[in-house]
Amino acid sequence: MGEAYEAMGNEAAARDIWTEITHDPVQEGSEAVIYQALALRMLGRSDDANKMLNDLVTTNKASLDGSDGPSAVTNFVLGRAMGLLGKQAEAESYMDAALEIDPDAALLARIEASQPADAGSE
């Protein structure tokens, strides 16, 4: 929505949306952290966004060794975060793992992750 306001020339409304996203409570390690990081980038706070993404990677890598084993969602989140951090080879590896675990659900995630990842990066 922030990008729509920006495209219409309403920078103030766009910034308000992105700021609101950065303040929304999210579960640590969840996909929602990715959207907060993207909002931070749109606000020109790339260092904060990258720290958030690196923390997300650390949290999700630790959960790969959990009792239930790796999940498609965890691998997707790792792939998306790695892509946003510019680590394309690692991103593809995690996306491949997500597809191997759950081809149906992970396929949509892979399509989403293939969208441009550097929007708003500095």
N, CA, C and O atoms as CSV, one atom per row, in Angstrom:
chain,resi,resn,atom,element,x,y,z
A,1,MET,N,N,0.815,-1.177,0.000
A,1,MET,CA,C,0.000,0.000,0.000
A,1,MET,C,C,0.873,1.261,0.000
A,1,MET,O,O,0.553,2.260,-0.644
A,2,GLY,N,N,1.981,1.183,0.741
A,2,GLY,CA,C,2.892,2.320,0.765
A,2,GLY,C,C,3.427,2.635,-0.618
A,2,GLY,O,O,3.571,3.801,-0.986
A,3,GLU,N,N,3.721,1.588,-1.389
A,3,GLU,CA,C,4.227,1.799,-2.749
A,3,GLU,C,C,3.157,2.427,-3.638
A,3,GLU,O,O,3.476,3.213,-4.530
A,4,ALA,N,N,1.899,2.088,-3.400
A,4,ALA,CA,C,0.814,2.688,-4.187
A,4,ALA,C,C,0.723,4.182,-3.896
A,4,ALA,O,O,0.596,4.993,-4.813
A,5,TYR,N,N,0.788,4.543,-2.612
A,5,TYR,CA,C,0.776,5.971,-2.265
A,5,TYR,C,C,1.974,6.688,-2.876
A,5,TYR,O,O,1.848,7.802,-3.385
A,6,GLU,N,N,3.129,6.045,-2.823
A,6,GLU,CA,C,4.331,6.651,-3.389
A,6,GLU,C,C,4.163,6.874,-4.890
A,6,GLU,O,O,4.537,7.925,-5.411
A,7,ALA,N,N,3.603,5.890,-5.581
A,7,ALA,CA,C,3.403,6.001,-7.026
A,7,ALA,C,C,2.434,7.128,-7.375
A,7,ALA,O,O,2.520,7.725,-8.449
A,8,MET,N,N,1.510,7.411,-6.456
A,8,MET,CA,C,0.551,8.496,-6.685
A,8,MET,C,C,1.113,9.847,-6.254
A,8,MET,O,O,0.450,10.878,-6.371
A,9,GLY,N,N,2.355,9.824,-5.750
A,9,GLY,CA,C,2.982,11.073,-5.353
A,9,GLY,C,C,2.692,11.500,-3.922
A,9,GLY,O,O,3.035,12.615,-3.529
A,10,ASN,N,N,2.071,10.638,-3.146
A,10,ASN,CA,C,1.736,10.962,-1.765
A,10,ASN,C,C,2.783,10.347,-0.835
A,10,ASN,O,O,2.543,9.328,-0.187
A,11,GLU,N,N,3.942,10.990,-0.788
A,11,GLU,CA,C,5.071,10.483,0.001
A,11,GLU,C,C,4.743,10.389,1.492
A,11,GLU,O,O,5.168,9.448,2.162
A,12,ALA,N,N,3.991,11.356,2.013
A,12,ALA,CA,C,3.670,11.363,3.446
A,12,ALA,C,C,2.841,10.137,3.820
A,12,ALA,O,O,3.103,9.489,4.834
A,13,ALA,N,N,1.849,9.825,3.006
A,13,ALA,CA,C,1.016,8.653,3.284
A,13,ALA,C,C,1.834,7.374,3.161
A,13,ALA,O,O,1.656,6.443,3.947
A,14,ALA,N,N,2.725,7.325,2.184
A,14,ALA,CA,C,3.585,6.147,2.014
A,14,ALA,C,C,4.459,5.948,3.246
A,14,ALA,O,O,4.564,4.839,3.771
A,15,ARG,N,N,5.079,7.022,3.700
A,15,ARG,CA,C,5.936,6.934,4.896
A,15,ARG,C,C,5.128,6.514,6.121
A,15,ARG,O,O,5.613,5.747,6.953
A,16,ASP,N,N,3.907,7.009,6.231
A,16,ASP,CA,C,3.059,6.617,7.363
A,16,ASP,C,C,2.787,5.113,7.358
A,16,ASP,O,O,2.855,4.460,8.399
A,17,ILE,N,N,2.481,4.576,6.191
A,17,ILE,CA,C,2.219,3.135,6.070
A,17,ILE,C,C,3.466,2.346,6.441
A,17,ILE,O,O,3.393,1.413,7.241
A,18,TRP,N,N,4.613,2.712,5.866
A,18,TRP,CA,C,5.850,1.980,6.150
A,18,TRP,C,C,6.224,2.076,7.625
A,18,TRP,O,O,6.696,1.102,8.211
A,19,THR,N,N,6.018,3.237,8.220
A,19,THR,CA,C,6.315,3.407,9.644
A,19,THR,C,C,5.401,2.525,10.481
A,19,THR,O,O,5.847,1.894,11.439
A,20,GLU,N,N,4.131,2.481,10.122
A,20,GLU,CA,C,3.178,1.634,10.842
A,20,GLU,C,C,3.598,0.164,10.771
A,20,GLU,O,O,3.517,-0.552,11.769
A,21,ILE,N,N,4.038,-0.281,9.611
A,21,ILE,CA,C,4.473,-1.667,9.443
A,21,ILE,C,C,5.644,-1.985,10.367
A,21,ILE,O,O,5.711,-3.073,10.940
A,22,THR,N,N,6.561,-1.038,10.510
A,22,THR,CA,C,7.737,-1.303,11.349
A,22,THR,C,C,7.372,-1.407,12.822
A,22,THR,O,O,8.146,-1.954,13.608
A,23,HIS,N,N,6.206,-0.892,13.215
A,23,HIS,CA,C,5.793,-0.930,14.618
A,23,HIS,C,C,4.831,-2.072,14.933
A,23,HIS,O,O,4.522,-2.319,16.099
A,24,ASP,N,N,4.356,-2.771,13.900
A,24,ASP,CA,C,3.438,-3.885,14.138
A,24,ASP,C,C,4.149,-4.988,14.909
A,24,ASP,O,O,5.284,-5.337,14.584
A,25,PRO,N,N,3.485,-5.548,15.941
A,25,PRO,CA,C,4.110,-6.663,16.657
A,25,PRO,C,C,4.130,-7.904,15.763
A,25,PRO,O,O,3.129,-8.243,15.132
A,26,VAL,N,N,5.276,-8.572,15.718
A,26,VAL,CA,C,5.400,-9.798,14.930
A,26,VAL,C,C,6.115,-10.856,15.762
A,26,VAL,O,O,6.868,-10.548,16.686
A,27,GLN,N,N,5.860,-12.095,15.412
A,27,GLN,CA,C,6.514,-13.205,16.086
A,27,GLN,C,C,7.952,-13.317,15.586
A,27,GLN,O,O,8.206,-13.274,14.383
A,28,GLU,N,N,8.882,-13.460,16.517
A,28,GLU,CA,C,10.296,-13.596,16.150
A,28,GLU,C,C,10.461,-14.784,15.205
A,28,GLU,O,O,9.933,-15.868,15.456
A,29,GLY,N,N,11.188,-14.570,14.135
A,29,GLY,CA,C,11.463,-15.637,13.181
A,29,GLY,C,C,10.391,-15.830,12.123
A,29,GLY,O,O,10.542,-16.681,11.246
A,30,SER,N,N,9.309,-15.056,12.186
A,30,SER,CA,C,8.219,-15.246,11.233
A,30,SER,C,C,8.460,-14.484,9.934
A,30,SER,O,O,9.306,-13.593,9.854
A,31,GLU,N,N,7.693,-14.864,8.932
A,31,GLU,CA,C,7.780,-14.213,7.626
A,31,GLU,C,C,7.461,-12.725,7.719
A,31,GLU,O,O,7.938,-11.942,6.897
A,32,ALA,N,N,6.665,-12.323,8.705
A,32,ALA,CA,C,6.286,-10.916,8.861
A,32,ALA,C,C,7.505,-10.021,9.078
A,32,ALA,O,O,7.469,-8.834,8.752
A,33,VAL,N,N,8.572,-10.578,9.622
A,33,VAL,CA,C,9.802,-9.804,9.835
A,33,VAL,C,C,10.350,-9.314,8.488
A,33,VAL,O,O,10.923,-8.228,8.402
A,34,ILE,N,N,10.172,-10.111,7.458
A,34,ILE,CA,C,10.635,-9.726,6.122
A,34,ILE,C,C,9.946,-8.439,5.676
A,34,ILE,O,O,10.584,-7.540,5.127
A,35,TYR,N,N,8.650,-8.361,5.915
A,35,TYR,CA,C,7.904,-7.179,5.493
A,35,TYR,C,C,8.298,-5.952,6.316
A,35,TYR,O,O,8.308,-4.834,5.801
A,36,GLN,N,N,8.618,-6.159,7.581
A,36,GLN,CA,C,9.116,-5.045,8.377
A,36,GLN,C,C,10.466,-4.571,7.844
A,36,GLN,O,O,10.721,-3.369,7.764
A,37,ALA,N,N,11.319,-5.510,7.483
A,37,ALA,CA,C,12.627,-5.136,6.936
A,37,ALA,C,C,12.463,-4.371,5.621
A,37,ALA,O,O,13.164,-3.387,5.382
A,38,LEU,N,N,11.552,-4.815,4.782
A,38,LEU,CA,C,11.302,-4.094,3.530
A,38,LEU,C,C,10.794,-2.681,3.806
A,38,LEU,O,O,11.185,-1.738,3.119
A,39,ALA,N,N,9.932,-2.528,4.799
A,39,ALA,CA,C,9.429,-1.197,5.159
A,39,ALA,C,C,10.574,-0.321,5.662
A,39,ALA,O,O,10.648,0.860,5.323
A,40,LEU,N,N,11.461,-0.894,6.465
A,40,LEU,CA,C,12.618,-0.133,6.936
A,40,LEU,C,C,13.464,0.351,5.755
A,40,LEU,O,O,13.936,1.488,5.749
A,41,ARG,N,N,13.649,-0.501,4.778
A,41,ARG,CA,C,14.411,-0.095,3.590
A,41,ARG,C,C,13.723,1.057,2.866
A,41,ARG,O,O,14.377,1.995,2.410
A,42,MET,N,N,12.413,0.979,2.767
A,42,MET,CA,C,11.682,2.046,2.086
A,42,MET,C,C,11.812,3.364,2.848
A,42,MET,O,O,11.709,4.440,2.259
A,43,LEU,N,N,12.036,3.275,4.149
A,43,LEU,CA,C,12.231,4.467,4.972
A,43,LEU,C,C,13.689,4.916,4.999
A,43,LEU,O,O,14.040,5.857,5.711
A,44,GLY,N,N,14.542,4.237,4.216
A,44,GLY,CA,C,15.955,4.611,4.152
A,44,GLY,C,C,16.786,4.057,5.295
A,44,GLY,O,O,17.896,4.528,5.542
A,45,ARG,N,N,16.263,3.068,5.986
A,45,ARG,CA,C,16.951,2.495,7.145
A,45,ARG,C,C,17.481,1.098,6.804
A,45,ARG,O,O,17.138,0.115,7.461
A,46,SER,N,N,18.315,1.026,5.775
A,46,SER,CA,C,18.827,-0.257,5.289
A,46,SER,C,C,19.667,-1.002,6.324
A,46,SER,O,O,19.599,-2.228,6.403
A,47,ASP,N,N,20.455,-0.279,7.116
A,47,ASP,CA,C,21.259,-0.958,8.139
A,47,ASP,C,C,20.365,-1.669,9.149
A,47,ASP,O,O,20.634,-2.809,9.526
A,48,ASP,N,N,19.299,-0.994,9.587
A,48,ASP,CA,C,18.355,-1.619,10.513
A,48,ASP,C,C,17.664,-2.815,9.859
A,48,ASP,O,O,17.457,-3.847,10.498
A,49,ALA,N,N,17.315,-2.670,8.597
A,49,ALA,CA,C,16.662,-3.755,7.870
A,49,ALA,C,C,17.589,-4.962,7.764
A,49,ALA,O,O,17.159,-6.094,7.984
A,50,ASN,N,N,18.845,-4.729,7.434
A,50,ASN,CA,C,19.793,-5.839,7.297
A,50,ASN,C,C,20.045,-6.532,8.630
A,50,ASN,O,O,20.195,-7.754,8.672
A,51,LYS,N,N,20.093,-5.771,9.717
A,51,LYS,CA,C,20.251,-6.385,11.035
A,51,LYS,C,C,19.049,-7.269,11.334
A,51,LYS,O,O,19.196,-8.388,11.825
A,52,MET,N,N,17.868,-6.759,11.038
A,52,MET,CA,C,16.646,-7.531,11.266
A,52,MET,C,C,16.659,-8.821,10.438
A,52,MET,O,O,16.285,-9.883,10.936
A,53,LEU,N,N,17.087,-8.727,9.183
A,53,LEU,CA,C,17.148,-9.901,8.321
A,53,LEU,C,C,18.202,-10.894,8.804
A,53,LEU,O,O,17.971,-12.103,8.779
A,54,ASN,N,N,19.350,-10.395,9.241
A,54,ASN,CA,C,20.385,-11.295,9.770
A,54,ASN,C,C,19.905,-12.003,11.032
A,54,ASN,O,O,20.183,-13.188,11.215
A,55,ASP,N,N,19.191,-11.297,11.900
A,55,ASP,CA,C,18.616,-11.923,13.091
A,55,ASP,C,C,17.586,-12.982,12.701
A,55,ASP,O,O,17.512,-14.042,13.322
A,56,LEU,N,N,16.798,-12.690,11.677
A,56,LEU,CA,C,15.807,-13.645,11.180
A,56,LEU,C,C,16.487,-14.918,10.678
A,56,LEU,O,O,16.024,-16.028,10.944
A,57,VAL,N,N,17.582,-14.744,9.956
A,57,VAL,CA,C,18.336,-15.891,9.456
A,57,VAL,C,C,18.858,-16.727,10.621
A,57,VAL,O,O,18.731,-17.951,10.612
A,58,THR,N,N,19.441,-16.079,11.617
A,58,THR,CA,C,19.980,-16.792,12.776
A,58,THR,C,C,18.888,-17.595,13.479
A,58,THR,O,O,19.082,-18.767,13.802
A,59,THR,N,N,17.747,-16.964,13.714
A,59,THR,CA,C,16.631,-17.629,14.395
A,59,THR,C,C,16.139,-18.827,13.606
A,59,THR,O,O,15.910,-19.896,14.172
A,60,ASN,N,N,15.974,-18.655,12.304
A,60,ASN,CA,C,15.426,-19.740,11.485
A,60,ASN,C,C,16.434,-20.848,11.234
A,60,ASN,O,O,16.045,-22.012,11.133
A,61,LYS,N,N,17.708,-20.525,11.131
A,61,LYS,CA,C,18.713,-21.579,10.990
A,61,LYS,C,C,18.720,-22.465,12.228
A,61,LYS,O,O,18.855,-23.684,12.123
A,62,ALA,N,N,18.575,-21.853,13.402
A,62,ALA,CA,C,18.546,-22.616,14.647
A,62,ALA,C,C,17.344,-23.559,14.675
A,62,ALA,O,O,17.433,-24.657,15.226
A,63,SER,N,N,16.225,-23.143,14.090
A,63,SER,CA,C,15.026,-23.985,14.119
A,63,SER,C,C,15.092,-25.138,13.103
A,63,SER,O,O,14.288,-26.067,13.184
A,64,LEU,N,N,16.017,-25.093,12.171
A,64,LEU,CA,C,16.149,-26.194,11.203
A,64,LEU,C,C,16.514,-27.510,11.883
A,64,LEU,O,O,16.208,-28.587,11.372
A,65,ASP,N,N,17.161,-27.416,13.026
A,65,ASP,CA,C,17.569,-28.620,13.742
A,65,ASP,C,C,16.560,-29.037,14.803
A,65,ASP,O,O,16.868,-29.875,15.650
A,66,GLY,N,N,15.365,-28.467,14.770
A,66,GLY,CA,C,14.334,-28.781,15.754
A,66,GLY,C,C,13.861,-30.218,15.655
A,66,GLY,O,O,14.208,-30.942,14.723
A,67,SER,N,N,13.068,-30.612,16.625
A,67,SER,CA,C,12.610,-31.995,16.717
A,67,SER,C,C,11.751,-32.426,15.528
A,67,SER,O,O,11.721,-33.606,15.178
A,68,ASP,N,N,11.056,-31.473,14.910
A,68,ASP,CA,C,10.207,-31.806,13.763
A,68,ASP,C,C,10.970,-31.774,12.446
A,68,ASP,O,O,10.404,-32.088,11.399
A,69,GLY,N,N,12.227,-31.403,12.482
A,69,GLY,CA,C,13.017,-31.298,11.265
A,69,GLY,C,C,12.693,-30.021,10.518
A,69,GLY,O,O,11.849,-29.239,10.956
A,70,PRO,N,N,13.353,-29.804,9.403
A,70,PRO,CA,C,13.147,-28.564,8.647
A,70,PRO,C,C,11.749,-28.529,8.022
A,70,PRO,O,O,11.200,-29.562,7.639
A,71,SER,N,N,11.193,-27.339,7.930
A,71,SER,CA,C,9.885,-27.181,7.294
A,71,SER,C,C,10.035,-26.359,6.025
A,71,SER,O,O,11.019,-25.643,5.838
A,72,ALA,N,N,9.041,-26.476,5.162
A,72,ALA,CA,C,9.044,-25.685,3.930
A,72,ALA,C,C,8.996,-24.201,4.272
A,72,ALA,O,O,9.671,-23.396,3.631
A,73,VAL,N,N,8.207,-23.837,5.272
A,73,VAL,CA,C,8.070,-22.432,5.646
A,73,VAL,C,C,9.400,-21.873,6.138
A,73,VAL,O,O,9.808,-20.782,5.740
A,74,THR,N,N,10.072,-22.624,7.002
A,74,THR,CA,C,11.367,-22.158,7.516
A,74,THR,C,C,12.353,-21.967,6.386
A,74,THR,O,O,13.065,-20.963,6.343
A,75,ASN,N,N,12.403,-22.916,5.474
A,75,ASN,CA,C,13.313,-22.790,4.339
A,75,ASN,C,C,12.928,-21.624,3.437
A,75,ASN,O,O,13.797,-20.933,2.906
A,76,PHE,N,N,11.611,-21.402,3.262
A,76,PHE,CA,C,11.178,-20.255,2.469
A,76,PHE,C,C,11.624,-18.951,3.114
A,76,PHE,O,O,12.170,-18.077,2.440
A,77,VAL,N,N,11.391,-18.816,4.426
A,77,VAL,CA,C,11.767,-17.589,5.130
A,77,VAL,C,C,13.272,-17.368,5.007
A,77,VAL,O,O,13.722,-16.249,4.763
A,78,LEU,N,N,14.040,-18.426,5.175
A,78,LEU,CA,C,15.501,-18.302,5.021
A,78,LEU,C,C,15.870,-17.893,3.599
A,78,LEU,O,O,16.739,-17.044,3.401
A,79,GLY,N,N,15.220,-18.487,2.621
A,79,GLY,CA,C,15.504,-18.139,1.228
A,79,GLY,C,C,15.177,-16.701,0.913
A,79,GLY,O,O,15.941,-16.010,0.240
A,80,ARG,N,N,14.047,-16.257,1.399
A,80,ARG,CA,C,13.641,-14.869,1.145
A,80,ARG,C,C,14.588,-13.888,1.824
A,80,ARG,O,O,15.004,-12.895,1.226
A,81,ALA,N,N,14.928,-14.175,3.088
A,81,ALA,CA,C,15.842,-13.287,3.823
A,81,ALA,C,C,17.211,-13.255,3.159
A,81,ALA,O,O,17.801,-12.185,3.009
A,82,MET,N,N,17.722,-14.419,2.759
A,82,MET,CA,C,19.037,-14.460,2.105
A,82,MET,C,C,19.007,-13.677,0.795
A,82,MET,O,O,19.962,-12.971,0.470
A,83,GLY,N,N,17.922,-13.799,0.049
A,83,GLY,CA,C,17.796,-13.044,-1.195
A,83,GLY,C,C,17.829,-11.541,-0.943
A,83,GLY,O,O,18.474,-10.793,-1.679
A,84,LEU,N,N,17.134,-11.109,0.093
A,84,LEU,CA,C,17.118,-9.686,0.423
A,84,LEU,C,C,18.470,-9.197,0.923
A,84,LEU,O,O,18.785,-8.010,0.827
A,85,LEU,N,N,19.266,-10.117,1.455
A,85,LEU,CA,C,20.614,-9.762,1.902
A,85,LEU,C,C,21.633,-9.868,0.765
A,85,LEU,O,O,22.825,-9.646,0.975
A,86,GLY,N,N,21.159,-10.209,-0.447
A,86,GLY,CA,C,22.036,-10.288,-1.609
A,86,GLY,C,C,22.799,-11.592,-1.729
A,86,GLY,O,O,23.763,-11.678,-2.489
A,87,LYS,N,N,22.384,-12.600,-0.995
A,87,LYS,CA,C,23.057,-13.908,-1.015
A,87,LYS,C,C,22.224,-14.875,-1.856
A,87,LYS,O,O,21.549,-15.760,-1.331
A,88,GLN,N,N,22.290,-14.683,-3.170
A,88,GLN,CA,C,21.402,-15.390,-4.087
A,88,GLN,C,C,21.615,-16.902,-4.109
A,88,GLN,O,O,20.642,-17.655,-4.167
A,89,ALA,N,N,22.845,-17.352,-4.065
A,89,ALA,CA,C,23.090,-18.799,-4.107
A,89,ALA,C,C,22.479,-19.484,-2.885
A,89,ALA,O,O,21.855,-20.538,-3.005
A,90,GLU,N,N,22.662,-18.883,-1.716
A,90,GLU,CA,C,22.070,-19.448,-0.501
A,90,GLU,C,C,20.550,-19.366,-0.557
A,90,GLU,O,O,19.858,-20.291,-0.133
A,91,ALA,N,N,20.037,-18.269,-1.075
A,91,ALA,CA,C,18.587,-18.107,-1.199
A,91,ALA,C,C,18.004,-19.224,-2.058
A,91,ALA,O,O,16.999,-19.833,-1.692
A,92,GLU,N,N,18.629,-19.488,-3.189
A,92,GLU,CA,C,18.143,-20.545,-4.080
A,92,GLU,C,C,18.216,-21.909,-3.422
A,92,GLU,O,O,17.329,-22.740,-3.619
A,93,SER,N,N,19.252,-22.149,-2.649
A,93,SER,CA,C,19.399,-23.425,-1.959
A,93,SER,C,C,18.245,-23.639,-0.970
A,93,SER,O,O,17.674,-24.728,-0.905
A,94,TYR,N,N,17.909,-22.612,-0.211
A,94,TYR,CA,C,16.796,-22.730,0.742
A,94,TYR,C,C,15.461,-22.873,0.016
A,94,TYR,O,O,14.598,-23.632,0.458
A,95,MET,N,N,15.282,-22.160,-1.082
A,95,MET,CA,C,14.039,-22.292,-1.841
A,95,MET,C,C,13.917,-23.697,-2.424
A,95,MET,O,O,12.829,-24.272,-2.434
A,96,ASP,N,N,15.028,-24.253,-2.910
A,96,ASP,CA,C,15.009,-25.629,-3.411
A,96,ASP,C,C,14.626,-26.607,-2.305
A,96,ASP,O,O,13.862,-27.545,-2.535
A,97,ALA,N,N,15.160,-26.385,-1.102
A,97,ALA,CA,C,14.827,-27.243,0.031
A,97,ALA,C,C,13.342,-27.133,0.372
A,97,ALA,O,O,12.696,-28.137,0.672
A,98,ALA,N,N,12.803,-25.918,0.327
A,98,ALA,CA,C,11.374,-25.726,0.602
A,98,ALA,C,C,10.532,-26.481,-0.419
A,98,ALA,O,O,9.546,-27.124,-0.058
A,99,LEU,N,N,10.913,-26.407,-1.682
A,99,LEU,CA,C,10.184,-27.122,-2.733
A,99,LEU,C,C,10.286,-28.637,-2.563
A,99,LEU,O,O,9.330,-29.361,-2.842
A,100,GLU,N,N,11.418,-29.104,-2.116
A,100,GLU,CA,C,11.596,-30.545,-1.913
A,100,GLU,C,C,10.699,-31.050,-0.783
A,100,GLU,O,O,10.131,-32.139,-0.873
A,101,ILE,N,N,10.575,-30.257,0.273
A,101,ILE,CA,C,9.760,-30.646,1.421
A,101,ILE,C,C,8.275,-30.580,1.095
A,101,ILE,O,O,7.519,-31.485,1.449
A,102,ASP,N,N,7.857,-29.521,0.426
A,102,ASP,CA,C,6.432,-29.318,0.134
A,102,ASP,C,C,6.288,-28.609,-1.207
A,102,ASP,O,O,6.160,-27.386,-1.256
A,103,PRO,N,N,6.310,-29.380,-2.300
A,103,PRO,CA,C,6.277,-28.768,-3.634
A,103,PRO,C,C,5.078,-27.863,-3.890
A,103,PRO,O,O,5.216,-26.837,-4.557
A,104,ASP,N,N,3.921,-28.219,-3.382
A,104,ASP,CA,C,2.727,-27.421,-3.657
A,104,ASP,C,C,2.762,-26.067,-2.959
A,104,ASP,O,O,2.573,-25.034,-3.601
A,105,ALA,N,N,3.000,-26.066,-1.668
A,105,ALA,CA,C,2.999,-24.813,-0.908
A,105,ALA,C,C,4.227,-23.970,-1.223
A,105,ALA,O,O,4.135,-22.746,-1.321
A,106,ALA,N,N,5.351,-24.605,-1.378
A,106,ALA,CA,C,6.592,-23.867,-1.577
A,106,ALA,C,C,6.688,-23.244,-2.962
A,106,ALA,O,O,7.411,-22.264,-3.143
A,107,LEU,N,N,5.982,-23.785,-3.933
A,107,LEU,CA,C,6.048,-23.219,-5.281
A,107,LEU,C,C,5.580,-21.770,-5.281
A,107,LEU,O,O,6.209,-20.916,-5.906
A,108,LEU,N,N,4.486,-21.485,-4.590
A,108,LEU,CA,C,4.005,-20.100,-4.533
A,108,LEU,C,C,5.013,-19.208,-3.825
A,108,LEU,O,O,5.224,-18.061,-4.218
A,109,ALA,N,N,5.629,-19.737,-2.790
A,109,ALA,CA,C,6.643,-18.966,-2.074
A,109,ALA,C,C,7.816,-18.649,-2.991
A,109,ALA,O,O,8.356,-17.544,-2.953
A,110,ARG,N,N,8.205,-19.603,-3.801
A,110,ARG,CA,C,9.332,-19.381,-4.713
A,110,ARG,C,C,8.995,-18.312,-5.748
A,110,ARG,O,O,9.838,-17.486,-6.098
A,111,ILE,N,N,7.772,-18.336,-6.225
A,111,ILE,CA,C,7.349,-17.320,-7.184
A,111,ILE,C,C,7.406,-15.943,-6.534
A,111,ILE,O,O,7.899,-14.990,-7.136
A,112,GLU,N,N,6.904,-15.839,-5.307
A,112,GLU,CA,C,6.941,-14.557,-4.596
A,112,GLU,C,C,8.381,-14.102,-4.395
A,112,GLU,O,O,8.698,-12.928,-4.583
A,113,ALA,N,N,9.237,-15.019,-4.019
A,113,ALA,CA,C,10.622,-14.670,-3.730
A,113,ALA,C,C,11.389,-14.268,-4.990
A,113,ALA,O,O,12.426,-13.611,-4.901
A,114,SER,N,N,10.891,-14.655,-6.148
A,114,SER,CA,C,11.584,-14.293,-7.385
A,114,SER,C,C,11.292,-12.854,-7.807
A,114,SER,O,O,11.881,-12.351,-8.763
A,115,GLN,N,N,10.387,-12.201,-7.096
A,115,GLN,CA,C,10.082,-10.808,-7.391
A,115,GLN,C,C,11.266,-9.959,-7.002
A,115,GLN,O,O,12.067,-10.376,-6.165
A,116,PRO,N,N,11.407,-8.778,-7.582
A,116,PRO,CA,C,12.546,-7.930,-7.251
A,116,PRO,C,C,12.684,-7.747,-5.745
A,116,PRO,O,O,11.719,-7.421,-5.055
A,117,ALA,N,N,13.901,-7.964,-5.246
A,117,ALA,CA,C,14.131,-7.960,-3.806
A,117,ALA,C,C,14.799,-6.698,-3.314
A,117,ALA,O,O,14.928,-6.508,-2.104
A,118,ASP,N,N,15.226,-5.837,-4.203
A,118,ASP,CA,C,16.021,-4.701,-3.745
A,118,ASP,C,C,15.227,-3.399,-3.687
A,118,ASP,O,O,15.811,-2.316,-3.647
A,119,ALA,N,N,13.909,-3.500,-3.682
A,119,ALA,CA,C,13.095,-2.279,-3.632
A,119,ALA,C,C,13.439,-1.484,-2.378
A,119,ALA,O,O,13.326,-1.983,-1.259
A,120,GLY,N,N,13.846,-0.278,-2.577
A,120,GLY,CA,C,14.125,0.606,-1.463
A,120,GLY,C,C,15.475,0.428,-0.828
A,120,GLY,O,O,15.794,1.139,0.125
A,121,SER,N,N,16.290,-0.498,-1.317
A,121,SER,CA,C,17.618,-0.653,-0.708
A,121,SER,C,C,18.506,0.484,-1.131
A,121,SER,O,O,18.340,1.078,-2.197
A,122,GLU,N,N,19.453,0.771,-0.267
A,122,GLU,CA,C,20.347,1.914,-0.549
A,122,GLU,C,C,21.641,1.428,-1.155
A,122,GLU,O,O,22.520,2.234,-1.461
